[in-house]
Amino acid sequence: MKFVDEATIKVQAGKGGNGCMSFRREKYIPKGGPDGGDGGDGGSVFLVAAEGLNTLIDFRFTRNFRAENGEQGRGSDCTGAGGEDLVMQVPVGTTVLCEETGDVLGDLTELGQRLKVAQGGFHGLGNARFKSSINRAPRQTSPGSEGELREIKLELKVLADVGLLGLPNAGKSTFIRAVSAARPKVANYPFTTLVPNLGVVGMSGDKSFVVADIPGLIEGASEGAGLGIRFLKHLTRTRLLLHLVDMMPYDGTTPGENTLVIEQELAKFSPTLADGDRWLVLNKTDLMPEEEVEQACKNLVESINWQGPVFIISAISAQGTKALCAAIMDYIDGHRDRESIDPTLAVALEERRQQIQAEARERIEGLAEARRLARRGGEQIEGAEFDEEFEDEDDDDNDVEVVYAE
């Protein structure tokens, strides 16, 4: 399955049918009067969130979509048939934006949710509509209006309860392999993971949650370095972030320094996202002497003044992962229960998500504009070393894995 998380398409609603000019002509009825019917309305274009889709690949090769035109009116007061609406299926989690203005047209976050993206043209009027006491034989009709034409951008963001955050080689893919049936590539070099991976963690009974493993971030990711900004956006809908830290860095850095790097990049990308719930997960403790683990973790927490929950695990041996997953499930269940009792909490959560997405979109669009200006002037943007494939459409074609574990 190819993973395409962005697509730009053109949608054209159908034109309304023209009104008809006609007069009733029957034997013995020489002046039957006007009987021209109205045209039919043009079809509109809708997007609907469908089950079983996790990619926008269908919009990669077909980019122009048009709904049916309405039929013209006919004599004998016959109204033209309306054009059929065009309904296109998209994955749950698709955000729809107007390419021209950048405005968000809608967010399809629930199965079956529909969004009208182009309004069909309205029907024209037949001459029978213009009949009056002083105009008994009107020869006036009106044409149908044109359907709405729009260029829209579709953005698919991973819908996950939990997002994994960390530097390359921090053990995110190993963690997702340990807790779910997902099998992302794991190796002892940075940037092994190049595309987002989803893992569904099954707990007792019918309880489960979804974990999103995004490629590792580097310093400057919020400025476009390493394409990190493209993957940061997949964290905008998560309820909880797990910040994985390698307790035995291979490059001679300290865990504290690496933790602060990610915190700074997250805050630059979206302050609202950085202020949300985030747990510190200290990984690869199996590489340390057992008697030094507790003190080393304590020193790290104190050095960065961490105030949130802390978990000590070894993902490769699944040590501590069961307790972490149980805590995540309790966290998610607790929030869902409170939201079901108090609807204002769900509204507040949605407002927070929209704020995060607005900040992320502003950041991405600002960097894209800076890059265009720099290219035009032949200048280099300091701190924004964009990859040449940042805007390359083929860069979106990658594998994404969605698997379930009992």
VOLORO-884078 format. One record per residue (C-alpha): residue number from 1; residue in three letters; x, y, z. Coordinates in Angstrom, 1 decimal. Last residue first. Example, Ala and Ser with C-alpha at 12.3 -4.5 7.8 and 13.67 -1.06 7.14 Angstrom:
REM VOLORO-884078
2/SER/13.7/-1.1/7.1;
1/ALA/12.3/-4.5/7.8;
END
This chain:
REM VOLORO-884078
406/GLU/-4.1/-9.1/20.4;
405/ALA/-2.2/-7.2/17.8;
404/TYR/-3.5/-5.3/14.8;
403/VAL/-1.6/-3.9/11.9;
402/VAL/-1.4/-0.7/9.9;
401/GLU/1.8/-0.4/7.9;
400/VAL/2.7/2.6/5.8;
399/ASP/4.8/2.3/2.7;
398/ASN/6.0/5.3/0.8;
397/ASP/4.9/7.5/-2.1;
396/ASP/4.9/10.9/-0.6;
395/ASP/8.3/11.8/-2.0;
394/ASP/6.9/11.3/-5.5;
393/GLU/5.2/14.7/-5.2;
392/ASP/8.5/16.6/-4.7;
391/GLU/7.9/19.6/-2.5;
390/PHE/10.4/18.7/0.2;
389/GLU/12.4/16.5/-2.2;
388/GLU/15.2/19.0/-2.5;
387/ASP/15.7/18.8/1.3;
386/PHE/15.3/22.1/3.0;
385/GLU/18.3/23.6/4.7;
384/ALA/16.4/26.1/6.8;
383/GLY/18.9/27.3/9.4;
382/GLU/20.0/30.2/7.3;
381/ILE/18.0/30.5/4.1;
380/GLN/20.3/30.5/1.1;
379/GLU/19.9/33.2/-1.5;
378/GLY/19.3/33.0/-5.3;
377/GLY/16.6/35.7/-5.1;
376/ARG/13.9/33.6/-6.5;
375/ARG/15.1/30.5/-4.7;
374/ALA/15.2/32.4/-1.4;
373/LEU/11.6/33.7/-2.0;
372/ARG/10.3/30.2/-2.7;
371/ARG/12.1/28.9/0.4;
370/ALA/10.7/31.6/2.6;
369/GLU/7.2/30.8/1.2;
368/ALA/7.6/27.1/2.0;
367/LEU/8.9/27.9/5.5;
366/GLY/5.9/30.2/6.2;
365/GLU/3.4/27.6/4.9;
364/ILE/4.8/24.9/7.1;
363/ARG/4.8/27.1/10.2;
362/GLU/1.4/28.5/9.6;
361/ARG/0.0/25.0/9.0;
360/ALA/1.5/23.7/12.3;
359/GLU/0.1/26.7/14.2;
358/ALA/-3.3/26.2/12.6;
357/GLN/-3.2/22.4/13.3;
356/ILE/-2.4/23.0/16.9;
355/GLN/-5.2/25.5/17.3;
354/GLN/-7.6/23.1/15.6;
353/ARG/-6.6/20.3/17.9;
352/ARG/-7.0/22.6/20.9;
351/GLU/-10.5/23.5/19.8;
350/GLU/-11.3/19.8/19.4;
349/LEU/-10.2/19.1/22.9;
348/ALA/-12.2/22.0/24.3;
347/VAL/-15.3/20.7/22.5;
346/ALA/-14.7/17.2/24.0;
345/LEU/-14.3/18.7/27.4;
344/THR/-17.5/20.8/27.0;
343/PRO/-19.4/17.5/26.5;
342/ASP/-19.0/16.6/30.2;
341/ILE/-20.0/13.0/30.9;
340/SER/-18.7/11.4/27.7;
339/GLU/-15.6/13.6/27.8;
338/ARG/-14.8/12.4/31.3;
337/ASP/-15.1/8.8/30.2;
336/ARG/-13.0/9.3/27.2;
335/HIS/-10.2/11.0/29.2;
334/GLY/-10.1/8.3/31.8;
333/ASP/-10.1/5.6/29.1;
332/ILE/-7.1/7.2/27.4;
331/TYR/-5.1/7.5/30.6;
330/ASP/-6.0/4.0/31.7;
329/MET/-4.9/2.7/28.4;
328/ILE/-1.6/4.6/28.5;
327/ALA/-0.9/3.3/32.0;
326/ALA/-1.5/-0.2/30.9;
325/CYS/0.8/0.3/27.9;
324/LEU/3.6/1.6/30.2;
323/ALA/3.2/-1.3/32.6;
322/LYS/3.5/-3.8/29.7;
321/THR/6.5/-1.9/28.2;
320/GLY/8.6/-2.2/31.4;
319/GLN/11.0/-4.8/29.8;
318/ALA/10.0/-5.6/26.3;
317/SER/13.5/-7.0/25.6;
316/ILE/14.2/-4.6/22.7;
315/ALA/12.0/-1.9/24.3;
314/SER/14.0/-1.6/27.5;
313/ILE/11.9/0.6/29.8;
312/ILE/12.0/3.3/32.4;
311/PHE/8.8/5.4/32.6;
310/VAL/8.6/9.1/33.8;
309/PRO/5.4/11.1/34.3;
308/GLY/5.6/14.9/34.1;
307/GLN/7.7/17.5/35.9;
306/TRP/11.1/17.3/34.1;
305/ASN/13.6/19.8/35.5;
304/ILE/16.0/19.0/32.6;
303/SER/18.9/18.0/34.9;
302/GLU/16.6/16.6/37.6;
301/VAL/15.0/14.1/35.2;
300/LEU/18.4/13.1/33.8;
299/ASN/20.0/12.6/37.3;
298/LYS/17.1/10.4/38.4;
297/CYS/17.5/8.2/35.2;
296/ALA/21.2/7.8/35.9;
295/GLN/20.6/7.0/39.6;
294/GLU/18.0/4.3/38.8;
293/VAL/20.0/2.7/36.0;
292/GLU/23.4/2.5/37.8;
291/GLU/22.9/-0.7/39.8;
290/GLU/21.7/-2.6/36.7;
289/PRO/24.8/-1.7/34.6;
288/MET/23.6/0.1/31.5;
287/LEU/22.8/-1.5/28.1;
286/ASP/19.4/-2.8/29.4;
285/THR/18.4/0.9/30.0;
284/LYS/17.8/1.2/26.3;
283/ASN/14.8/3.5/26.8;
282/LEU/13.8/6.3/29.1;
281/VAL/10.2/7.2/28.4;
280/LEU/9.2/10.8/29.3;
279/TRP/5.5/11.4/29.1;
278/ARG/3.8/14.3/27.3;
277/ASP/0.4/15.8/27.9;
276/GLY/0.0/19.1/26.0;
275/ASP/2.2/22.3/26.3;
274/ALA/4.4/21.3/23.3;
273/LEU/1.3/20.8/21.1;
272/THR/0.1/24.4/22.0;
271/PRO/3.6/25.8/21.4;
270/SER/3.6/24.3/17.9;
269/PHE/6.7/23.8/15.7;
268/LYS/9.0/26.0/17.8;
267/ALA/7.9/24.2/21.0;
266/LEU/8.4/20.8/19.4;
265/GLU/11.9/21.7/18.2;
264/GLN/12.9/22.9/21.6;
263/GLU/11.6/19.8/23.4;
262/ILE/13.4/17.6/20.9;
261/VAL/16.7/19.3/21.5;
260/LEU/16.1/19.3/25.3;
259/THR/15.9/15.5/25.4;
258/ASN/19.1/15.1/23.3;
257/GLU/21.0/17.3/25.7;
256/GLY/19.8/15.4/28.8;
255/PRO/20.5/12.0/27.2;
254/THR/24.1/13.1/26.8;
253/THR/26.0/13.2/23.4;
252/GLY/28.8/10.8/22.6;
251/ASP/27.4/9.7/19.3;
250/TYR/26.0/6.3/20.3;
249/PRO/23.6/7.6/22.9;
248/MET/23.1/5.3/25.9;
247/MET/20.0/6.4/27.7;
246/ASP/18.2/6.8/24.4;
245/VAL/15.1/9.0/25.1;
244/LEU/11.6/8.3/23.9;
243/HIS/9.1/11.2/24.3;
242/LEU/5.7/9.6/24.4;
241/LEU/3.1/12.1/23.3;
240/LEU/-0.6/11.8/24.3;
239/ARG/-3.9/12.7/22.7;
238/THR/-2.7/12.6/19.2;
237/ARG/-4.2/14.8/16.5;
236/THR/-1.2/17.1/15.8;
235/LEU/1.4/14.3/15.9;
234/HIS/1.2/13.7/12.1;
233/LYS/2.2/17.3/11.5;
232/LEU/5.7/16.5/12.9;
231/PHE/6.3/14.3/9.9;
230/ARG/6.5/17.0/7.3;
229/ILE/8.4/19.2/9.7;
228/GLY/11.1/16.6/10.1;
227/LEU/12.0/16.8/6.4;
226/GLY/15.6/16.5/7.6;
225/ALA/15.8/20.2/8.3;
224/GLY/12.6/22.2/7.7;
223/GLU/12.9/24.8/10.4;
222/SER/11.0/22.7/12.9;
221/ALA/13.4/19.9/12.2;
220/GLY/16.4/22.2/13.1;
219/GLU/17.9/19.6/15.5;
218/ILE/16.9/16.2/14.3;
217/LEU/13.7/14.3/14.3;
216/GLY/13.2/10.6/14.0;
215/PRO/10.7/9.2/11.6;
214/ILE/7.1/8.9/13.0;
213/ASP/5.8/6.0/15.1;
212/ALA/2.1/6.4/15.6;
211/VAL/0.4/4.3/18.3;
210/VAL/-3.2/3.3/18.2;
209/PHE/-5.2/2.2/21.2;
208/SER/-7.0/-1.0/22.3;
207/LYS/-9.7/-2.3/24.6;
206/ASP/-11.9/-5.1/23.4;
205/GLY/-11.1/-7.4/26.3;
204/SER/-7.6/-6.9/27.7;
203/MET/-5.2/-4.8/25.7;
202/GLY/-4.6/-4.6/22.0;
201/VAL/-2.0/-2.2/20.7;
200/VAL/-2.7/-1.0/17.2;
199/GLY/0.5/0.0/15.4;
198/LEU/0.9/2.7/12.8;
197/ASN/4.1/3.5/11.0;
196/PRO/5.1/6.9/9.6;
195/VAL/7.7/6.9/6.9;
194/LEU/11.5/6.9/6.8;
193/THR/12.3/4.7/9.7;
192/THR/16.0/3.6/9.7;
191/PHE/16.9/7.3/10.0;
190/PRO/19.9/6.6/12.3;
189/TYR/21.8/3.3/12.3;
188/ASN/21.5/0.1/14.4;
187/ALA/18.6/-1.3/12.4;
186/VAL/14.8/-1.8/12.8;
185/LYS/12.4/-1.8/9.9;
184/PRO/8.8/-1.5/11.0;
183/ARG/7.0/-4.7/12.0;
182/ALA/3.6/-3.8/13.5;
181/ALA/2.2/-6.6/15.6;
180/SER/2.0/-4.3/18.6;
179/VAL/3.8/-3.6/21.9;
178/ALA/7.4/-4.8/21.2;
177/ARG/7.4/-3.8/17.5;
176/ILE/6.2/-0.3/18.5;
175/PHE/9.0/0.0/21.0;
174/THR/11.7/-1.2/18.5;
173/SER/10.4/1.4/16.0;
172/LYS/10.8/4.2/18.6;
171/GLY/14.2/3.0/19.8;
170/ALA/16.0/6.4/20.1;
169/ASN/17.8/5.7/16.8;
168/PRO/16.8/9.0/15.3;
167/LEU/15.8/11.6/17.9;
166/GLY/12.5/11.3/19.7;
165/LEU/8.7/11.4/19.6;
164/LEU/6.2/8.6/19.5;
163/GLY/2.5/9.6/19.2;
162/VAL/-0.4/8.1/21.1;
161/ASP/-4.1/8.1/20.3;
160/ALA/-3.5/7.9/16.5;
159/LEU/-5.2/9.4/13.5;
158/VAL/-2.4/10.0/11.0;
157/LYS/-2.9/13.2/9.2;
156/LEU/-4.2/13.2/5.6;
155/GLU/-4.0/16.6/3.9;
154/LEU/-6.3/17.3/0.9;
153/LYS/-5.7/20.5/-1.0;
152/ILE/-8.5/22.1/-3.0;
151/GLU/-8.8/23.8/-6.3;
150/ARG/-12.3/25.0/-6.7;
149/LEU/-14.9/25.5/-9.5;
148/GLU/-18.5/26.2/-8.4;
147/GLY/-21.2/25.2/-10.9;
146/GLU/-22.2/27.8/-13.5;
145/SER/-25.7/29.3/-13.3;
144/GLY/-28.6/28.1/-15.4;
143/PRO/-29.8/30.4/-18.1;
142/SER/-32.9/32.6/-17.7;
141/THR/-35.9/32.7/-20.0;
140/GLN/-37.9/35.5/-21.6;
139/ARG/-40.2/35.2/-24.5;
138/PRO/-43.3/36.0/-22.5;
137/ALA/-46.7/35.4/-24.1;
136/ARG/-49.3/36.8/-21.7;
135/ASN/-47.2/39.8/-20.5;
134/ILE/-49.6/42.2/-18.8;
133/SER/-51.3/39.8/-16.5;
132/SER/-48.1/37.9/-15.9;
131/LYS/-46.1/35.0/-17.4;
130/PHE/-42.4/35.1/-16.5;
129/ARG/-42.2/31.6/-14.9;
128/ALA/-43.7/30.0/-18.0;
127/ASN/-40.7/31.3/-19.9;
126/GLY/-38.5/28.7/-18.2;
125/LEU/-36.2/29.5/-15.3;
124/GLY/-32.6/28.5/-15.1;
123/HIS/-31.4/26.0/-12.5;
122/PHE/-28.8/26.6/-9.9;
121/GLY/-25.2/25.6/-10.3;
120/GLY/-23.8/22.9/-8.0;
119/GLN/-21.9/23.9/-4.9;
118/ALA/-18.3/22.6/-4.6;
117/VAL/-16.6/21.2/-1.4;
116/LYS/-19.6/19.7/0.4;
115/LEU/-18.4/17.7/3.4;
114/ARG/-19.7/14.4/4.6;
113/GLN/-18.9/12.4/7.7;
112/GLY/-19.4/8.7/7.3;
111/LEU/-16.6/7.7/9.7;
110/GLU/-15.5/10.7/11.8;
109/THR/-12.6/13.0/11.5;
108/LEU/-13.3/14.7/8.2;
107/ASP/-12.0/18.2/8.8;
106/GLY/-13.5/21.1/6.8;
105/LEU/-13.0/24.0/4.4;
104/VAL/-9.8/25.2/6.0;
103/ASP/-8.8/28.4/4.5;
102/GLY/-5.5/28.5/2.5;
101/THR/-6.9/31.2/0.2;
100/GLU/-6.1/29.7/-3.3;
99/GLU/-5.6/26.0/-2.3;
98/CYS/-8.8/25.9/-0.3;
97/LEU/-8.1/23.3/2.4;
96/VAL/-9.6/19.9/3.3;
95/THR/-8.3/17.9/6.3;
94/THR/-8.5/14.1/6.0;
93/GLY/-8.5/12.1/9.2;
92/VAL/-10.9/9.3/8.0;
91/PRO/-9.7/8.4/4.5;
90/VAL/-11.4/9.9/1.4;
89/GLN/-14.3/8.8/-0.7;
88/MET/-15.6/11.0/-3.5;
87/VAL/-19.3/11.8/-4.0;
86/LEU/-20.3/13.5/-7.2;
85/ASP/-23.9/14.7/-7.2;
84/GLU/-26.1/13.7/-10.1;
83/GLY/-27.3/16.5/-12.3;
82/GLY/-31.0/17.5/-11.8;
81/ALA/-33.5/16.5/-14.4;
80/GLY/-35.0/19.2/-16.5;
79/THR/-38.5/20.4/-15.6;
78/CYS/-41.3/19.7/-18.0;
77/ASP/-43.9/22.4/-18.2;
76/SER/-45.2/21.1/-21.6;
75/GLY/-42.0/22.1/-23.2;
74/ARG/-38.6/21.3/-21.8;
73/GLY/-36.0/22.5/-19.2;
72/GLN/-32.4/21.9/-19.8;
71/GLU/-30.6/19.1/-17.9;
70/GLY/-28.4/19.7/-14.9;
69/ASN/-24.7/19.2/-15.3;
68/GLU/-23.1/16.2/-13.7;
67/ALA/-20.2/16.5/-11.2;
66/ARG/-16.6/17.1/-12.3;
65/PHE/-13.3/15.8/-10.9;
64/ASN/-9.8/16.7/-12.1;
63/ARG/-6.7/15.2/-10.3;
62/THR/-6.7/11.6/-11.3;
61/PHE/-3.2/10.1/-11.0;
60/ARG/-2.4/11.0/-7.4;
59/PHE/-6.0/11.3/-6.1;
58/ASP/-6.4/7.6/-5.6;
57/ILE/-3.2/7.5/-3.6;
56/LEU/-4.8/9.5/-0.8;
55/THR/-4.0/6.8/1.8;
54/ASN/-5.5/5.0/4.8;
53/LEU/-8.9/3.8/3.4;
52/GLY/-10.9/1.0/4.9;
51/GLU/-13.8/3.0/6.1;
50/ALA/-14.9/6.1/4.3;
49/ALA/-14.9/9.8/5.1;
48/VAL/-17.1/11.5/2.5;
47/LEU/-16.2/14.3/0.1;
46/PHE/-19.0/16.0/-1.8;
45/VAL/-19.2/17.7/-5.2;
44/SER/-22.5/19.2/-6.2;
43/GLY/-24.7/18.3/-9.2;
42/GLY/-26.2/21.0/-11.3;
41/ASP/-29.9/22.0/-10.7;
40/GLY/-32.4/21.1/-13.5;
39/GLY/-33.8/23.5/-16.0;
38/ASP/-37.2/25.1/-15.6;
37/GLY/-40.1/24.3/-17.9;
36/GLY/-41.5/26.2/-20.9;
35/ASP/-45.3/26.2/-21.0;
34/PRO/-46.2/29.7/-22.3;
33/GLY/-49.8/30.3/-23.5;
32/GLY/-52.3/28.1/-25.2;
31/LYS/-53.2/30.6/-27.8;
30/PRO/-54.4/28.6/-30.7;
29/ILE/-56.2/26.0/-28.7;
28/TYR/-58.4/24.2/-31.2;
27/LYS/-55.6/21.8/-32.0;
26/GLU/-52.8/22.1/-29.7;
25/ARG/-49.8/24.4/-29.3;
24/ARG/-48.6/25.3/-25.8;
23/PHE/-45.7/27.7/-26.0;
22/SER/-42.0/27.0/-25.3;
21/MET/-39.0/28.8/-24.0;
20/CYS/-36.9/26.5/-21.9;
19/GLY/-34.8/27.3/-18.8;
18/ASN/-31.2/26.5/-18.9;
17/GLY/-29.8/23.6/-16.9;
16/GLY/-27.5/24.3/-13.9;
15/LYS/-23.8/23.7/-14.4;
14/GLY/-22.3/20.8/-12.5;
13/ALA/-19.7/21.3/-9.7;
12/GLN/-16.0/21.4/-10.7;
11/VAL/-13.3/19.9/-8.4;
10/LYS/-9.6/20.4/-8.9;
9/ILE/-7.1/18.3/-6.9;
8/THR/-4.1/18.8/-4.7;
7/ALA/-2.9/15.7/-2.8;
6/GLU/-1.1/15.2/0.5;
5/ASP/-0.5/12.1/2.8;
4/VAL/0.3/9.5/0.2;
3/PHE/1.2/6.1/1.6;
2/LYS/1.4/3.4/-1.0;
1/MET/0.0/0.0/0.0;
END
